[in-house]
């Protein structure tokens, strides 16, 4: 399976988290955490790839935007808004050819 191939599991995780929030205004923290874990693992597998799945990119863009837009009128989303920043950071890491293990919290980044 290539890094740019469609991932049915990602689609299912997106449906359980994002689509559920959009359609039913139900925020399921466990579903968003599962989506984040999957995308972190995906970032590690595609780290050295030059082609990244549009599905992955779209999911990362959507989740960050949806969480921010729903925070105004959903208390559960507001309490977990840090997830929007986590997903946005992950998008940046993927674009840079990195994953979470490349960034140590106690180590300054030298560019």
C-alpha distances in whole Angstrom, upper triangle without the diagonal:
4,7,8,7,9,9,12,13,14,16,18,19,20,22,24,25,25,26,28,30,30,31,33,34,33,32,30,29,27,25,25,24,21,20,21,20,16,16,18,15,12,15,15,11,11,15,15,13,15,13,13,12,15,15,15,18,19,19,21,23,24,25,27,29,29,30,33,34,35,36,40,40,38,40,37,34,37,37,34,33,32,29,29,29,27,24,25,25,22,21,23,22,18,20,22,19,20,20,23,23,24,27,30,33,35,35,36,33,34,33
4,5,5,9,10,13,15,14,16,19,19,20,22,24,25,25,26,28,30,30,31,34,34,33,32,30,30,28,25,25,25,22,20,20,20,16,15,17,15,12,13,14,10,9,13,12,9,11,9,9,9,13,13,13,15,17,18,19,21,23,23,25,27,28,29,32,33,34,35,39,39,38,39,36,34,36,37,33,32,31,28,27,28,25,22,23,23,20,19,21,19,16,17,19,16,18,18,21,22,23,25,29,31,34,33,33,31,32,30
4,6,9,9,13,14,13,15,18,18,18,21,22,22,22,24,26,27,27,29,32,32,31,29,28,27,25,23,22,22,20,17,17,17,14,12,14,12,9,10,11,8,6,10,10,7,9,7,6,6,10,11,10,12,15,15,15,18,20,20,22,24,25,26,28,30,31,32,35,36,35,36,33,31,33,33,30,29,27,24,24,24,22,19,20,20,16,15,17,16,12,14,16,13,15,15,18,19,20,22,25,28,31,30,30,27,28,27
4,7,9,12,14,13,14,17,18,17,20,22,22,21,22,25,26,26,28,30,31,30,29,28,27,26,23,22,23,21,18,18,19,15,14,16,15,11,12,14,11,9,12,12,9,10,6,5,4,7,8,9,11,13,14,15,17,18,19,21,23,24,25,27,29,30,32,34,35,34,36,33,30,33,34,30,29,28,25,24,24,22,19,20,20,17,15,17,17,13,14,16,15,17,17,20,22,22,24,28,30,33,32,32,29,30,28
4,6,10,12,11,12,15,16,16,18,21,21,21,21,24,26,25,27,29,30,29,28,27,27,26,22,22,23,20,17,19,19,15,14,17,15,12,14,16,13,11,15,15,12,13,10,9,6,9,9,10,12,14,14,16,18,19,20,22,24,24,26,28,29,30,32,35,36,34,36,33,31,33,34,31,30,29,26,25,26,24,21,22,23,19,18,20,20,16,17,20,18,20,19,22,24,25,27,30,32,35,34,35,32,33,32
4,6,9,8,9,12,13,13,15,17,18,18,18,21,23,22,23,26,27,26,25,24,25,23,20,20,21,18,15,17,18,14,13,17,16,12,15,17,14,13,17,18,15,16,13,11,7,9,7,9,12,12,12,15,17,17,18,21,22,22,24,26,27,27,30,33,33,31,33,31,28,31,32,28,28,28,24,23,25,23,19,21,22,19,18,21,20,17,18,21,20,21,20,23,25,26,28,31,32,36,35,36,33,35,33
4,5,5,7,9,10,11,13,15,16,16,16,19,21,21,22,24,25,24,23,21,22,20,17,17,18,15,12,15,15,11,11,14,13,10,13,15,13,13,17,18,16,18,15,12,9,11,8,9,12,13,11,14,17,16,17,20,21,21,22,25,26,26,28,31,31,29,31,28,26,29,30,26,26,26,22,22,23,21,18,20,21,18,17,20,20,17,19,21,20,20,19,21,23,24,26,29,30,34,34,34,32,34,33
4,5,5,6,9,10,11,13,14,15,15,17,19,20,20,22,23,22,22,20,21,19,15,16,18,14,13,15,16,12,13,16,15,13,16,18,16,17,20,22,20,21,18,16,12,13,10,11,15,14,13,16,18,17,17,20,22,21,22,25,26,26,28,31,31,28,30,27,26,29,29,26,26,26,22,23,25,23,19,22,23,20,20,23,23,20,22,25,23,24,22,23,25,27,29,31,33,36,36,37,35,37,36
4,5,5,6,9,10,11,12,14,14,16,18,19,20,21,22,20,19,17,18,15,12,14,14,11,10,13,12,9,11,14,13,11,15,16,15,16,19,22,20,22,19,16,14,15,11,11,15,15,12,15,18,17,16,19,21,20,21,24,25,24,26,30,29,27,28,25,23,27,27,23,24,24,20,21,23,20,18,20,22,18,18,22,21,19,22,24,22,22,20,21,23,25,26,29,30,33,34,35,33,36,35
4,5,5,6,9,10,11,11,12,14,16,17,18,20,20,19,18,16,16,15,11,12,13,10,7,10,11,7,8,12,11,10,13,15,14,14,17,20,18,20,17,14,11,12,8,8,11,11,9,11,14,13,12,16,18,17,18,21,22,21,23,27,27,24,26,23,21,24,24,21,21,21,17,17,19,17,14,17,18,15,15,19,18,16,18,21,20,20,18,19,21,23,24,27,28,31,32,32,31,33,32
4,6,5,6,9,10,10,10,12,15,15,16,18,19,18,17,16,17,16,12,13,15,12,10,13,14,11,11,15,15,13,16,19,18,17,20,23,21,22,19,16,12,12,8,9,12,11,9,12,14,13,13,16,17,16,18,21,21,21,23,26,26,24,26,23,21,24,25,22,22,22,19,18,21,19,16,18,20,18,17,21,21,19,21,24,23,23,21,22,25,27,27,30,31,34,35,35,34,36,35
4,5,5,6,9,10,10,11,14,15,15,16,18,16,16,14,15,14,10,12,13,11,9,13,14,11,13,16,16,15,18,20,19,20,23,25,24,25,22,19,16,16,12,13,16,14,11,14,17,15,14,18,19,17,18,22,22,21,23,26,25,23,25,22,20,24,24,21,22,23,19,19,22,20,17,20,22,19,19,23,23,21,23,26,25,25,23,23,26,28,29,31,31,35,36,37,35,38,37
4,5,5,6,8,9,10,12,14,15,16,16,14,13,11,12,10,7,8,10,7,6,9,10,8,10,13,14,13,16,18,18,19,21,24,23,24,22,18,16,16,12,12,14,13,10,12,15,13,11,15,17,15,15,19,20,19,20,24,23,21,22,19,17,21,21,18,19,19,15,16,19,17,14,17,19,16,17,21,20,19,22,24,23,23,20,20,23,25,25,27,28,31,32,33,32,35,34
4,6,5,5,7,9,10,11,12,14,14,13,12,11,13,12,8,8,11,10,7,10,12,10,11,14,15,14,16,19,19,19,21,24,23,24,21,17,15,14,10,10,12,11,7,10,12,10,9,12,14,12,13,16,17,16,18,21,21,19,21,18,16,19,20,17,17,18,14,14,17,16,13,15,18,16,15,19,20,18,20,23,23,22,20,21,24,26,26,28,28,32,33,33,32,34,34
4,6,6,5,6,9,10,10,11,13,12,12,11,13,13,9,10,13,12,10,13,15,14,14,18,18,17,20,23,22,22,25,28,26,27,24,21,17,16,13,14,16,13,10,13,15,12,11,15,16,13,14,18,18,16,19,22,21,19,21,18,17,20,21,19,19,20,17,17,20,19,16,19,21,19,19,23,24,22,24,27,27,26,24,24,27,29,29,31,31,35,36,37,35,38,37
4,6,6,6,8,10,11,11,12,10,10,8,10,10,6,8,11,10,9,12,14,13,14,17,18,18,20,23,23,23,26,29,28,29,26,23,20,19,16,16,18,16,13,15,17,14,12,15,17,14,14,18,18,16,18,21,20,17,19,16,15,19,19,17,18,19,16,17,20,18,16,19,22,20,20,24,24,23,25,28,28,27,24,24,27,29,29,31,30,34,35,36,35,38,38
4,6,5,6,9,10,11,10,9,7,6,8,8,5,5,9,9,7,10,13,12,13,16,17,17,19,22,22,23,24,28,27,28,26,22,19,19,15,15,16,14,11,12,14,11,9,12,13,11,10,14,15,13,15,18,17,14,16,13,12,15,16,13,14,15,12,13,16,15,13,16,19,17,18,21,22,21,23,26,26,25,22,22,25,27,26,28,28,31,33,33,32,35,35
4,5,5,6,9,10,10,9,8,9,11,12,9,8,11,12,9,12,15,14,14,17,19,18,19,22,23,23,24,28,26,27,24,21,18,17,14,13,14,12,9,11,11,8,6,10,10,7,9,12,12,11,13,16,16,14,16,14,11,15,16,14,14,15,12,12,15,15,12,15,18,17,16,20,21,20,22,25,25,25,23,22,26,27,27,29,28,32,33,33,32,35,34
4,5,5,6,8,9,9,10,11,13,14,11,11,15,14,12,15,18,17,17,20,21,20,22,25,25,25,27,30,28,29,26,22,20,18,15,15,16,13,11,13,14,10,10,13,13,10,11,15,14,12,15,18,17,15,18,16,14,17,19,17,17,19,16,15,19,19,16,18,21,20,19,23,24,23,25,28,28,28,26,26,29,31,30,32,32,36,37,37,36,39,38
4,5,5,5,7,6,7,8,11,12,10,11,14,14,13,16,18,18,18,21,23,22,24,27,27,27,29,32,31,32,29,25,23,21,18,18,19,17,14,16,17,13,12,15,15,11,12,15,14,12,15,17,15,13,16,14,13,16,18,16,17,19,16,16,20,20,18,20,23,22,22,25,26,25,27,30,30,30,27,27,30,32,31,33,33,36,38,38,37,40,40
4,6,6,4,5,5,8,10,13,10,10,14,15,13,15,18,18,18,21,23,23,24,27,28,28,29,33,31,32,29,26,23,22,19,19,19,16,14,15,15,12,10,12,12,8,9,12,11,8,11,13,12,10,12,11,9,13,14,13,13,16,14,14,17,18,16,18,21,21,21,24,25,25,26,29,30,29,27,26,29,31,30,32,31,34,36,36,35,38,38
4,6,6,8,9,12,14,16,13,13,17,17,15,17,21,20,20,23,25,24,25,28,29,28,30,33,31,32,29,25,23,20,18,18,18,15,13,15,14,11,10,13,11,8,9,12,10,8,12,14,12,11,15,14,12,15,17,16,15,18,16,15,19,19,17,19,22,22,21,24,26,25,26,29,30,30,28,28,31,33,32,34,33,36,38,38,36,39,39
4,6,8,11,13,16,17,15,15,19,19,17,20,23,22,22,25,27,26,28,31,31,31,33,36,34,34,31,28,25,23,20,21,21,18,16,18,18,14,14,16,15,11,13,16,14,12,15,16,14,13,16,16,14,17,20,19,19,22,19,18,22,23,20,22,25,25,24,28,29,28,30,33,33,33,31,31,34,36,35,37,36,40,41,41,40,43,42
4,5,9,11,14,16,14,15,18,19,18,20,23,23,23,26,28,28,29,32,33,32,34,38,36,37,34,30,28,26,22,23,24,21,18,20,20,16,15,18,17,13,14,16,15,12,14,16,13,11,14,13,13,16,18,18,18,21,19,19,23,23,21,24,27,26,26,29,31,30,32,35,35,34,32,31,35,37,36,37,36,40,41,42,41,44,44
4,6,10,13,15,14,14,17,18,17,19,22,23,23,25,27,27,28,31,32,32,34,37,36,36,34,30,28,26,23,23,23,20,18,19,19,15,14,16,15,11,11,13,12,8,11,12,9,8,11,10,10,13,15,14,15,18,17,16,20,21,20,21,24,24,24,27,29,29,30,33,34,33,31,30,33,35,34,35,34,37,39,39,38,42,41
4,6,10,12,11,11,14,16,15,17,20,21,21,23,25,26,27,30,31,31,32,36,35,36,34,30,27,26,23,22,23,21,18,19,19,16,14,16,16,12,12,15,14,10,12,14,12,9,11,9,9,13,14,13,14,17,16,16,20,20,19,21,24,24,24,27,28,28,30,33,33,32,29,28,31,34,32,33,32,36,38,38,38,41,41
4,6,9,8,8,11,13,13,14,17,18,18,20,23,23,24,27,28,28,30,33,33,34,32,28,26,25,22,21,21,20,16,17,18,15,12,14,14,11,9,13,13,10,10,13,12,8,9,6,6,10,11,10,11,14,12,13,17,16,16,18,21,21,22,24,25,26,28,30,30,29,26,25,28,30,29,30,28,32,34,35,34,38,38
4,6,5,6,9,10,11,13,14,16,17,19,20,21,23,25,26,27,28,32,31,33,31,27,25,24,21,20,21,20,16,17,19,16,13,15,16,13,12,15,16,13,14,17,15,12,12,9,9,13,12,10,13,14,12,14,17,16,16,19,21,20,21,24,25,25,27,30,30,28,25,23,26,29,28,29,27,31,33,34,34,37,37
4,5,5,6,9,10,10,12,14,15,16,18,20,21,23,24,25,26,30,30,32,30,26,25,24,21,20,21,20,16,16,18,16,13,14,16,14,11,15,16,14,14,17,16,13,12,9,9,12,10,8,11,12,10,12,15,14,14,17,18,18,20,22,23,23,26,27,28,25,22,20,23,26,24,25,24,27,29,31,30,34,35
4,5,5,6,9,10,10,12,14,15,16,18,20,21,23,24,25,29,29,31,29,26,24,24,21,19,21,21,17,17,19,18,14,16,19,16,14,18,20,17,17,21,20,16,16,12,12,15,14,11,14,14,12,15,17,15,15,18,19,18,20,23,23,23,26,28,27,25,22,20,22,25,24,25,24,28,30,31,31,35,35
4,5,5,6,9,10,11,12,14,15,16,18,20,21,22,24,27,27,29,27,23,21,21,18,16,18,17,14,14,17,15,12,14,17,14,13,17,18,16,17,20,20,16,17,13,13,16,15,13,14,15,12,14,17,15,14,17,19,17,19,22,22,21,24,26,26,24,21,20,23,25,25,26,25,29,31,32,31,35,35
4,5,5,6,9,10,10,12,14,15,16,19,20,21,22,25,25,27,25,21,20,19,16,15,16,15,12,11,14,12,9,11,14,12,10,14,16,14,14,18,18,15,15,12,11,14,13,10,11,12,8,10,13,11,10,14,15,14,15,18,19,19,21,23,23,21,19,17,20,23,22,23,23,26,28,29,28,31,32
4,5,5,6,9,10,10,12,14,15,17,19,20,21,24,25,27,25,22,21,21,18,16,17,17,14,13,16,15,12,13,16,15,13,16,18,17,17,21,21,18,17,14,13,15,14,11,12,12,9,11,13,11,10,14,15,13,16,18,18,18,21,23,22,20,17,15,18,20,20,21,20,24,25,27,26,30,30
4,5,5,6,9,10,11,12,14,16,17,18,20,23,23,25,24,20,19,20,17,14,17,17,13,13,17,16,13,15,18,17,15,19,21,19,20,23,23,20,20,17,16,19,18,14,16,15,12,14,16,13,12,16,17,14,16,19,18,18,21,23,22,20,17,16,18,21,21,22,22,26,27,29,28,31,32
4,6,5,6,9,10,10,12,14,15,16,18,21,21,23,21,17,16,16,13,11,13,13,9,10,13,12,10,12,15,14,13,17,18,18,18,22,22,20,20,17,15,18,18,14,15,14,11,12,14,12,10,13,14,12,13,17,16,15,18,20,20,18,15,15,18,20,20,22,22,26,27,28,27,30,30
4,5,5,6,9,10,10,13,14,15,16,20,20,22,20,17,16,17,14,11,13,14,10,9,13,13,10,11,15,14,13,16,18,18,18,22,23,20,20,17,15,17,17,13,13,12,9,10,11,8,7,11,11,9,11,14,13,13,16,18,17,16,13,12,15,17,17,18,18,22,23,24,23,26,26
4,5,5,6,9,10,11,13,14,15,19,19,22,21,18,17,18,16,13,15,16,13,12,16,16,14,15,18,18,17,20,22,22,22,25,26,23,23,20,18,20,19,16,17,15,12,14,14,11,10,14,13,11,13,16,14,14,18,19,18,15,12,11,13,16,16,18,18,22,23,24,24,27,27
4,5,5,6,9,10,11,12,14,17,17,20,18,15,14,16,13,10,13,15,12,11,15,15,13,15,19,18,18,21,23,22,23,27,27,25,25,22,20,23,22,18,19,17,14,15,16,13,11,15,15,11,13,16,15,13,17,18,17,15,12,13,15,17,18,20,21,25,25,27,25,28,28
4,5,5,6,9,10,10,12,15,15,17,16,12,12,13,11,8,10,12,9,8,12,13,11,13,16,17,16,19,21,21,22,26,26,24,25,22,19,22,22,18,18,16,13,13,14,11,9,11,11,8,9,12,11,10,13,15,14,13,10,11,13,15,16,18,20,23,23,24,23,25,25
4,5,5,7,9,10,10,14,15,17,17,14,14,16,14,11,13,15,13,11,14,16,14,15,18,19,18,20,23,23,23,27,28,26,26,23,21,22,22,18,18,16,13,14,14,10,9,12,11,7,10,12,10,9,13,14,13,10,7,7,10,12,13,15,16,20,20,21,20,22,23
4,5,5,7,9,10,13,14,17,16,14,14,16,15,12,14,17,14,13,17,18,17,18,21,22,21,24,26,26,26,30,31,29,29,26,24,26,25,21,21,19,16,18,17,14,13,15,14,11,13,15,12,11,15,16,13,12,9,9,11,13,15,17,19,22,22,24,22,24,25
4,5,5,6,8,11,11,14,13,10,10,13,12,9,11,14,12,12,15,17,16,17,20,21,21,23,25,26,27,30,31,29,30,27,24,26,26,22,22,20,17,18,18,15,13,15,14,10,11,14,11,9,13,14,12,11,9,11,13,14,16,19,21,24,24,25,23,25,24
4,6,5,6,9,10,12,12,9,11,13,13,9,11,14,13,11,14,17,16,16,19,21,21,22,25,26,26,30,31,29,30,27,24,26,26,22,21,19,16,17,16,13,11,13,11,8,9,10,8,6,10,10,8,7,6,8,10,11,13,16,18,21,21,21,19,21,21
4,6,5,8,10,13,14,12,14,16,16,13,14,18,16,15,18,20,19,20,23,24,24,26,28,29,29,33,34,32,32,29,27,29,28,24,24,21,19,20,19,15,14,16,14,11,12,13,10,9,12,12,9,7,5,8,9,10,12,15,18,21,20,21,19,21,21
4,6,8,8,12,12,11,12,15,15,12,14,18,17,16,19,21,20,21,25,26,26,28,30,31,31,35,36,34,34,31,29,31,31,27,26,24,21,22,21,18,17,18,17,13,14,15,12,10,13,14,10,10,9,12,12,13,16,19,22,24,23,25,22,24,23
4,6,5,8,8,7,9,13,13,10,12,15,15,14,17,20,19,20,23,24,25,27,29,30,31,34,35,34,34,32,29,31,31,27,26,24,21,21,21,18,16,17,16,12,12,13,11,8,10,11,8,9,9,12,13,14,16,20,22,25,24,24,22,23,22
4,6,8,10,9,12,15,16,13,13,17,17,15,18,21,20,21,24,25,25,27,29,31,31,34,36,34,35,32,30,31,31,27,26,24,21,21,20,17,16,16,14,11,12,12,9,7,9,8,5,6,7,10,11,10,13,17,19,22,20,21,18,19,18
4,7,9,10,13,16,18,15,16,19,20,18,21,24,24,24,27,29,29,30,32,34,34,38,39,38,38,36,33,35,35,31,30,27,25,25,23,21,19,19,18,15,15,14,12,9,11,10,6,8,10,14,14,13,16,19,22,24,22,23,20,20,19
4,5,7,10,13,15,13,14,17,18,17,19,22,23,23,25,27,28,29,31,33,34,37,39,37,38,36,33,35,35,31,30,28,25,25,24,21,19,19,18,15,14,15,13,9,10,11,8,10,12,16,17,16,19,22,25,27,25,26,22,23,21
4,7,10,12,15,14,13,17,18,18,19,22,23,23,25,27,28,29,31,33,34,37,39,38,39,37,34,35,36,32,30,29,26,25,24,22,20,19,19,16,14,14,13,10,9,10,8,12,14,18,19,18,20,24,26,29,27,26,23,23,21
4,7,9,12,11,11,14,16,16,17,20,21,22,23,25,27,28,29,31,33,35,37,36,37,35,32,34,35,31,29,28,25,24,24,22,19,19,19,16,14,15,14,11,10,12,11,14,15,19,21,20,22,26,28,31,29,29,25,26,24
4,6,9,7,8,11,12,12,14,16,17,18,20,22,23,24,26,28,29,32,33,32,34,31,28,30,31,28,26,25,22,21,20,19,16,16,16,13,11,13,12,8,9,11,10,13,14,17,19,18,20,24,26,29,28,28,24,25,23
4,5,5,7,9,10,11,13,14,16,17,19,20,22,23,25,26,28,31,32,31,32,30,27,29,30,27,25,25,21,20,21,19,16,16,17,14,12,14,14,11,11,15,13,15,16,19,21,21,23,26,28,31,30,30,27,29,27
4,5,5,6,8,10,10,12,14,16,16,18,20,21,22,24,26,28,29,29,31,29,26,28,29,26,24,24,21,19,20,19,15,15,17,15,12,14,15,12,12,16,15,17,18,20,23,23,24,28,29,32,32,31,28,30,28
4,6,5,6,9,10,10,12,14,15,16,18,20,21,22,24,27,28,26,28,26,23,26,27,24,22,22,19,18,19,18,14,15,17,14,12,15,16,13,14,18,17,18,18,20,23,23,24,28,29,32,32,32,29,31,29
4,6,5,6,9,10,11,13,14,15,17,19,20,21,23,26,27,25,27,25,22,24,25,22,20,20,16,15,16,15,11,12,14,11,9,12,13,10,11,15,14,15,14,16,19,20,21,24,25,28,28,28,26,28,26
4,5,5,6,9,10,11,12,14,16,17,18,20,22,25,26,25,27,25,22,23,25,21,20,19,16,14,15,14,10,10,12,10,7,10,12,9,9,13,13,14,14,16,20,20,20,24,25,28,27,27,24,26,24
4,5,5,6,8,10,11,12,14,16,16,18,20,22,24,23,25,23,20,22,24,21,19,19,16,14,15,15,11,11,14,12,10,13,15,13,13,17,17,18,18,19,23,23,23,26,27,31,30,30,27,29,28
4,5,5,6,9,10,10,12,14,15,16,18,21,22,21,22,20,17,20,21,18,17,17,13,12,14,13,9,10,13,11,10,13,15,13,14,17,18,18,17,18,21,22,22,25,25,29,29,29,27,29,28
4,6,5,6,9,10,11,13,14,16,17,20,21,20,22,20,16,18,20,16,14,14,11,9,10,10,6,7,9,8,6,10,11,10,11,15,15,15,14,15,18,19,19,22,22,26,26,26,23,26,25
4,6,6,6,9,10,11,12,14,16,19,20,20,22,20,17,18,20,17,15,15,12,9,11,11,8,7,11,10,8,11,13,12,12,16,17,17,17,18,21,21,21,24,24,27,27,27,25,27,25
4,6,5,6,8,10,10,12,14,17,18,17,19,18,15,17,19,16,14,15,12,10,12,13,9,10,13,13,11,14,16,15,16,19,20,21,20,20,24,24,24,26,26,30,30,30,28,30,29
4,6,5,6,9,10,11,12,15,16,15,17,15,12,14,15,13,11,12,9,7,10,10,7,9,12,11,11,14,16,15,17,19,20,20,18,18,22,23,22,24,24,27,28,28,27,29,28
4,6,5,6,9,10,11,14,16,15,16,15,11,13,14,12,9,10,8,4,7,8,6,6,10,10,10,12,14,15,16,18,20,19,18,17,21,22,20,23,22,25,26,26,24,27,26
4,6,5,6,9,10,12,14,14,16,16,12,13,16,14,11,12,11,7,10,12,10,9,13,14,12,15,17,17,18,20,22,22,21,21,25,25,24,26,25,29,29,28,27,29,28
4,5,5,6,9,11,12,11,14,13,10,12,14,12,10,13,11,8,12,13,11,12,15,16,15,18,20,20,20,23,25,24,23,22,26,27,26,28,27,30,31,31,30,32,31
4,6,5,6,9,11,9,11,10,6,8,11,9,7,9,8,6,10,11,10,11,14,15,15,17,19,20,21,23,25,24,22,21,25,26,24,26,24,28,29,29,28,31,31
4,6,5,8,10,10,12,12,8,8,11,10,7,10,9,7,9,12,11,11,14,16,16,17,20,21,21,23,25,25,23,22,26,26,24,26,24,28,29,28,27,30,30
4,6,7,8,9,12,13,9,10,13,13,10,13,13,10,13,16,14,14,18,19,18,20,23,23,24,26,28,28,26,25,29,30,28,30,28,32,33,32,31,34,33
4,5,6,6,9,9,7,8,11,11,9,13,12,11,14,16,15,16,19,20,20,22,25,25,26,28,30,29,27,26,30,31,29,31,29,32,34,33,33,36,35
4,6,5,7,8,5,4,8,9,7,11,11,10,13,15,15,16,18,20,20,22,24,25,26,28,30,29,27,25,29,30,28,29,27,30,32,31,31,34,34
4,6,8,10,8,7,11,12,10,14,15,13,16,19,19,19,21,23,23,25,27,28,29,31,33,32,30,29,32,33,31,32,30,33,35,34,34,37,36
4,6,9,8,8,11,13,12,16,16,16,18,21,20,21,24,25,25,27,30,30,31,34,35,34,32,31,34,35,33,34,32,35,37,37,37,40,39
4,6,5,6,9,10,10,14,14,14,17,19,19,20,23,24,24,26,28,29,30,33,34,33,30,29,32,34,31,32,30,33,36,36,35,39,39
4,5,5,6,9,10,13,14,15,17,19,19,21,23,24,25,27,29,30,31,33,35,33,30,28,31,33,31,31,29,32,34,34,35,38,38
4,5,5,6,9,12,12,13,16,16,17,19,21,22,23,25,27,28,29,31,32,30,28,26,29,31,28,29,27,30,32,33,33,37,37
4,5,5,6,9,9,10,13,14,14,16,18,19,20,22,24,25,26,28,29,28,25,23,27,28,26,27,25,28,31,31,31,34,34
4,5,5,9,10,10,12,14,15,16,18,20,21,23,24,26,27,29,30,28,26,24,27,29,26,27,25,28,30,30,30,33,34
4,6,8,10,11,13,14,16,17,19,20,22,23,24,26,28,29,30,28,26,23,26,28,25,25,23,26,28,29,29,33,33
4,5,6,8,10,11,12,14,15,16,18,20,21,23,24,26,27,25,22,20,23,24,22,23,20,24,26,27,27,30,31
4,5,6,7,9,10,12,13,15,16,18,19,21,22,24,25,23,21,19,22,24,21,22,20,23,25,25,25,28,29
4,5,5,6,9,10,11,13,15,16,17,19,20,21,23,21,18,16,19,20,18,18,16,19,21,22,22,25,26
4,5,5,6,8,10,10,12,14,15,17,18,20,21,19,16,14,18,19,17,19,17,21,22,23,22,26,26
4,5,5,6,9,10,11,13,14,16,17,19,20,19,17,16,19,20,18,20,19,22,23,23,22,25,25
4,5,5,6,8,10,11,12,14,15,16,18,17,15,13,17,17,15,17,15,19,20,19,19,22,22
4,5,5,6,9,10,10,12,14,15,16,14,12,10,14,15,13,15,14,17,18,19,18,21,21
4,5,5,6,9,10,11,13,14,15,14,12,11,15,16,15,17,17,20,21,21,20,23,22
4,5,5,6,9,10,11,13,14,14,13,12,16,16,15,17,17,20,21,20,18,21,20
4,5,5,6,9,10,11,12,11,10,9,13,12,11,14,13,17,17,16,15,17,17
4,5,5,6,9,10,10,9,7,8,11,12,11,14,15,18,18,18,16,19,18
4,5,5,6,9,10,10,10,11,14,14,14,17,18,21,21,20,18,20,19
4,5,5,6,9,8,9,11,14,12,12,15,16,19,18,17,15,16,15
4,5,5,6,5,6,7,10,9,9,13,14,17,16,16,13,15,14
4,5,5,6,7,9,12,11,12,16,18,21,20,19,17,18,17
4,6,8,10,12,15,13,14,18,20,22,21,20,17,18,16
4,5,9,11,13,11,12,16,17,20,18,17,13,14,12
4,7,11,12,10,12,16,18,21,19,18,15,16,14
4,7,8,6,8,12,15,17,15,16,13,14,13
4,6,6,8,11,13,16,15,16,14,16,16
4,5,6,8,10,13,13,14,13,16,17
4,5,7,10,12,12,14,13,15,17
4,6,10,12,10,11,10,12,13
4,6,9,8,9,8,11,12
4,5,5,8,8,12,14
4,6,8,9,13,16
4,7,9,13,16
4,6,9,13
4,6,10
4,6
4
